[in-house]
């Protein structure tokens, strides 16, 4: 299984903006809440420009969450999930870059 995405995962827009996720789930792995398709993902610091007009990515729309892993009935997000970075106009501006994930879980 691909690594699960948590609030500790590193996610970026293709233009260097940082994604901050607010989880919809209260499930925790390694001290960080697990992200599901319902998580709110906001982007800050995107430097994308169309011509001379700033057009920063502002949010992530998940289009392909995990097919076989769910948290509370909602598909989980993994390193294999696909999300599109969306600009303020609603236009897709490229795929989210997943730089780091939770790769292992332990239990007692």
C-alpha positions, 0 to 999 in steps of 0.5 A: 500500500502507498503511504497514507497522507496525514497532516504531517505529509508534505504537499506542494502545488506545481509552482512551489505553494505549500498545501495545508490540510484540515482533516475531516477524520479524527483518526490518527497515525503516528501522531498526525490525523489521516487525510481523506477525500473530504479534507480541506486543502488550502494552498499558500505561497503559489507564484503562478502567473498567467502572462502578467496576471498573478493566478495562484493555486488556492485549493486542492480538488482530489480526483482519485483517492485510494480505491481500497482504503477508507476511513469511516467510509470515506476514501483515504488519501495515499501517495498514489492519490491524484489531486488537482491544484485549483486557482481562484477562477476555478481553473485546474493549474496542475497536479498536487506534488506529494513529497512525503507521506506516512509509510508505516503504522504500528499498533499495540 
